[in-house]
Amino acid sequence: MKPLRVVLFDSKPYDIEFFTKMNESYQFEIKYFKSHLSMDNVELAKGYDAVCVFVNDNITSDVADVIAAHNIKLIALRSAGYNNVDLKAVYKRIHVVRVPSYSPHGVAEHAIALMLSLNRKTHKAYFRTRDNNFNIAGLLGFDMFGKTAGIIGTGQIGLIAIRILRGFGMRVLAFDMFPKTDAAKELGFEYVDIDTLYRESDIISLHCPLTPETKNIINAESIAKMKDGVMIINTGRGKLIHTIDLIEGLKTHKIGAAGLDVYEEETQYFFEDHSSSIMNDDVLARLLTFSNVLITSHQAFFTQEALTNIAQTTFENIKLYFEKNELPNEICYQCSNEKCLRQETGKCF
């Protein structure tokens, strides 16, 4: 049997390492391209059975047209999020599968690491001691014990974060459109309305998907409802926060600290080395001037376990479709709609 041909765009050295190792079990024919998928290079996908992409590969309607014209039936996302795909453009032409869960512990743990670093100023202390400066003035933090954390989104990642924070002895409030009441009883947290969460939380951590309802959920209006000095953590999607409003909150000291693993306009910068160039994103440059802002480059997922799970689930998604016509991890623009057929047929169309 002829091996399936898979093309991976936006392939970093760690992608190549983990996917190549995983392919020992699948024996696909793989081609790696370093560049992001775009109209400039989508023709490179011609002749392949599946296109594999990451979060900064934009599947626009034009890109989808070319993929469909080459009779490619499957786009395999190496991510849980899918806001980089024009799902309406691919619907009933190209199946889209994703990796729904690959690193819930890693992402939750990274969110907590941001909280602890910002609170106890460990990132600042590191640079001081490297310069033989052992002065602790300006490094004052607070006990997490007894404080209130607000968790927006109680999927797998949110619940793991809650479990860790409850272990610190924190009171935890949560907001989710679909509350998990059994989990709330088990873990000892409380579901509240969003305004109560804003008003009472010392730390707010975002773990919800990016949807029309959650886009810019942190904005000038919501920030005004928060405690003075609130800490905001985002390991979800950049557009959950209106960055200009966040900057204004930092300037007025309404926001005491912000830990960001994602950024609204991260596509140009994150995952790439720009250390030898001048930053032309004025908003990101402004964020980086704040000593109470800690930015990491979308690395919350980046663990050995996660990369192994991503490679395995991605290849399994491809194998199941081409060998058994099964799509357990399919996503389409109707998936939140009762018209979607996946619950009945196992496929969206």
C-alpha positions in Angstrom: 0.0 0.0 0.0 1.3 3.4 -1.0 2.2 5.5 2.2 0.1 8.5 2.9 1.8 11.8 2.0 1.6 14.5 4.7 3.0 18.1 4.4 3.8 20.0 7.6 4.0 23.8 7.4 5.5 26.0 10.1 7.8 23.2 11.1 10.2 24.0 13.9 13.2 21.8 14.9 11.2 20.4 17.9 8.2 19.6 15.6 10.5 17.7 13.2 12.1 15.8 16.1 8.9 14.7 17.7 6.9 14.0 14.5 9.8 12.1 12.9 10.1 9.9 16.0 6.3 9.3 16.1 6.3 8.5 12.4 8.3 5.4 13.2 4.9 3.9 14.1 2.9 5.3 11.2 5.3 5.2 8.3 3.8 8.3 6.5 5.8 10.1 3.8 6.4 13.5 5.4 7.6 16.8 4.0 8.5 19.6 6.4 8.4 23.3 5.5 9.7 26.0 7.8 7.4 28.7 6.4 3.9 29.5 7.5 1.2 28.3 5.1 -0.1 31.2 3.0 -1.2 32.0 -0.5 2.5 32.5 -1.4 3.3 28.8 -0.7 0.1 26.8 -0.7 1.0 25.3 -4.1 3.6 23.3 -2.2 0.8 21.2 -0.8 0.0 19.8 -4.3 0.3 16.0 -4.4 -0.1 15.5 -0.7 -3.0 13.7 1.0 -3.1 15.9 4.1 -2.0 19.3 5.1 -0.8 19.7 8.7 -0.7 23.3 10.2 -0.1 25.1 13.5 -1.7 28.2 15.0 0.1 30.8 12.8 -0.9 29.2 9.6 -3.9 31.0 8.3 -6.4 28.9 6.3 -8.2 31.8 4.5 -10.9 31.2 1.9 -8.3 31.7 -0.8 -5.9 29.2 0.7 -8.8 26.8 1.2 -9.7 27.2 -2.5 -6.3 26.1 -3.6 -6.2 23.1 -1.2 -9.6 22.0 -2.4 -8.6 22.4 -6.0 -5.7 20.0 -5.4 -8.2 17.5 -4.1 -6.8 17.5 -0.6 -9.5 16.3 1.7 -8.0 16.8 5.2 -6.4 19.6 7.1 -4.8 18.4 10.4 -4.4 21.1 13.0 -1.5 20.6 15.5 -3.5 22.6 18.0 -6.7 22.7 20.0 -7.6 26.2 18.8 -9.0 26.7 15.3 -9.6 30.4 15.0 -6.9 30.5 12.3 -9.2 28.5 10.0 -12.1 29.9 7.9 -14.4 27.1 8.8 -17.1 28.3 6.6 -14.8 28.4 3.6 -13.8 24.7 4.0 -17.2 23.4 5.0 -18.3 20.4 2.9 -15.0 20.6 0.9 -12.2 19.8 3.4 -12.4 18.1 6.7 -10.6 19.8 9.6 -9.4 17.8 12.6 -7.6 19.1 15.7 -5.8 18.0 18.8 -8.5 18.8 21.4 -6.3 18.1 24.5 -2.6 17.7 24.5 -1.2 19.6 27.5 -3.9 20.5 30.0 -1.4 20.1 32.9 1.4 21.9 31.1 -0.8 24.9 30.3 -2.3 25.1 33.8 1.1 24.8 35.4 2.5 27.6 33.2 -0.4 29.8 34.3 0.5 29.2 37.9 4.2 29.8 37.2 3.3 33.2 35.7 1.3 34.0 38.9 4.1 33.0 41.2 6.8 34.8 39.2 4.8 38.0 39.1 3.8 37.9 42.7 7.3 37.1 44.1 9.2 39.0 41.4 11.5 36.0 40.7 12.1 37.2 37.2 13.4 40.4 38.5 15.4 38.8 41.3 17.1 36.5 38.8 18.6 39.5 36.9 19.6 41.3 40.2 21.6 38.4 41.6 23.3 37.9 38.2 24.7 41.4 38.7 25.7 40.6 42.3 22.8 42.7 43.6 21.2 41.0 46.6 18.9 43.8 47.6 15.3 42.7 48.1 13.7 46.1 48.1 11.0 46.2 45.4 10.5 42.4 45.5 7.6 42.4 48.0 4.9 39.9 47.2 1.8 38.5 49.0 0.7 35.2 50.4 -1.4 33.3 47.9 -3.1 31.6 50.8 -6.5 33.2 51.6 -6.6 35.3 48.4 -9.3 34.9 45.8 -8.6 33.6 42.3 -11.1 34.0 39.4 -11.0 31.4 36.7 -12.8 32.2 33.5 -13.4 28.9 31.7 -13.6 25.6 33.4 -12.6 23.1 30.8 -9.7 20.6 31.5 -7.1 23.4 31.9 -9.2 25.6 34.0 -10.1 22.7 36.4 -6.5 21.7 36.8 -5.6 25.3 37.6 -8.3 25.4 40.1 -7.1 22.2 41.8 -3.6 23.7 42.1 -4.9 27.0 43.5 -7.1 25.3 46.0 -4.0 23.4 47.1 -2.5 26.9 47.9 -5.4 27.5 50.1 -7.0 30.1 47.8 -10.7 30.8 47.5 -11.6 30.2 43.8 -14.5 31.7 41.9 -15.3 30.5 38.4 -17.3 31.6 35.4 -18.4 29.4 32.6 -21.4 29.3 30.2 -21.6 25.6 31.0 -21.0 25.1 34.7 -19.6 21.8 36.0 -21.5 21.6 39.3 -20.1 18.2 40.3 -16.5 19.4 39.8 -17.3 22.6 41.8 -18.4 20.4 44.7 -15.4 18.1 44.4 -12.8 20.8 44.2 -14.4 23.3 46.5 -14.9 26.3 44.2 -17.9 28.5 43.4 -19.5 29.5 40.2 -20.5 33.1 40.1 -21.6 35.7 37.5 -18.8 37.4 35.6 -19.2 40.8 37.4 -18.9 39.1 40.8 -15.7 37.4 39.6 -14.3 40.7 38.4 -15.2 42.5 41.6 -13.9 39.9 44.1 -10.8 38.3 42.5 -7.2 39.2 43.4 -6.0 37.2 40.4 -8.0 36.5 37.2 -6.8 33.7 34.9 -8.3 33.1 31.4 -8.8 29.5 30.3 -11.8 29.9 27.9 -11.8 29.5 24.1 -11.9 32.4 21.8 -15.4 32.9 20.5 -17.5 35.9 19.5 -18.8 36.0 23.1 -15.3 35.9 24.7 -13.4 38.2 22.3 -12.0 41.1 24.4 -13.6 39.8 27.5 -11.0 41.8 29.3 -11.6 45.4 28.2 -11.9 48.9 29.7 -15.4 48.2 31.0 -14.5 44.9 32.7 -11.2 46.2 34.1 -13.1 49.1 35.8 -15.1 46.5 37.7 -12.0 44.8 39.1 -10.1 45.3 42.3 -7.3 47.8 42.4 -4.0 46.0 41.8 -5.6 42.9 40.2 -3.3 40.4 38.5 -4.4 39.2 35.1 -3.1 35.9 33.5 -3.8 34.8 29.9 -2.6 31.4 28.6 -5.6 31.1 26.3 -5.9 33.3 23.2 -4.5 36.7 22.7 -7.7 38.3 21.6 -9.4 37.5 24.9 -7.8 40.8 26.0 -8.1 44.2 24.5 -4.4 45.0 24.8 -4.8 48.8 24.6 -7.2 48.7 27.5 -4.8 46.4 29.4 -2.0 48.9 28.9 -4.2 51.8 30.1 -5.0 49.7 33.2 -1.3 49.1 33.9 -0.5 52.8 33.4 -3.1 53.8 36.0 -2.1 51.0 38.4 -5.6 49.5 38.3 -3.9 46.4 37.1 -1.1 45.4 39.4 0.5 42.8 37.1 -0.1 40.9 33.9 1.2 37.5 32.8 0.7 36.9 29.1 1.6 33.7 27.2 -0.4 35.0 24.2 -0.9 38.3 22.5 -3.5 39.7 20.1 -1.2 40.2 17.2 1.3 37.5 18.0 1.5 35.9 14.6 4.4 38.1 13.4 6.6 37.6 16.4 5.8 34.5 18.5 7.7 31.3 17.8 10.3 33.3 15.8 13.7 34.9 16.7 13.6 38.6 16.1 16.5 39.5 18.4 18.5 41.1 15.6 15.7 43.3 14.3 13.8 46.4 15.5 10.3 45.7 16.8 7.7 47.5 14.7 4.7 46.5 16.9 4.3 49.6 19.1 1.7 47.9 21.3 3.9 44.9 22.1 6.9 47.1 22.5 4.9 49.2 25.1 3.9 46.0 27.0 7.5 45.0 27.2 8.4 48.3 29.0 6.4 47.4 32.1 8.4 45.7 34.9 5.1 44.2 36.2 4.3 42.5 32.9 5.7 39.0 32.2 5.4 37.8 28.6 6.2 34.3 27.3 6.0 33.4 23.7 3.0 31.0 23.6 5.1 28.3 25.4 2.5 27.1 28.0 1.9 24.0 26.0 5.6 23.3 25.4 6.4 20.1 27.4 7.8 16.8 26.3 4.4 15.2 27.0 2.5 17.7 25.0 4.7 17.4 21.9 4.4 13.6 22.1 0.6 13.8 22.4 0.3 16.4 19.6 2.3 14.2 17.2 0.4 11.0 18.1 -3.1 12.6 18.0 -2.3 14.4 14.7 -1.1 11.2 13.0 -3.9 9.2 14.5 -6.4 11.7 13.1 -4.9 11.3 9.7 -4.8 7.5 9.9 -8.4 7.2 11.1 -9.7 9.3 8.2 -7.9 7.7 5.4 -8.1 4.1 6.7 -11.5 4.0 8.4 -13.2 7.2 7.3 -13.5 8.3 10.9 -13.1 11.8 12.2 -13.5 11.8 16.0 -11.7 15.2 16.4 -13.4 17.0 13.5 -14.4 20.6 13.9 -16.6 22.7 11.5 -18.5 26.0 11.6 -21.7 24.1 12.4 -20.2 22.3 15.4 -21.9 24.6 17.9 -25.1 24.4 15.9 -27.8 21.7 16.2 -27.4 21.2 12.4 -24.0 19.6 12.8 -24.2 15.9 12.0 -21.1 14.8 14.0 -23.2 13.6 17.0 -25.1 11.3 14.7 -22.7 10.2 12.0 -19.2 10.8 13.5 -18.5 13.4 10.8 -19.6 17.0 10.3 -20.7 16.4 6.7 
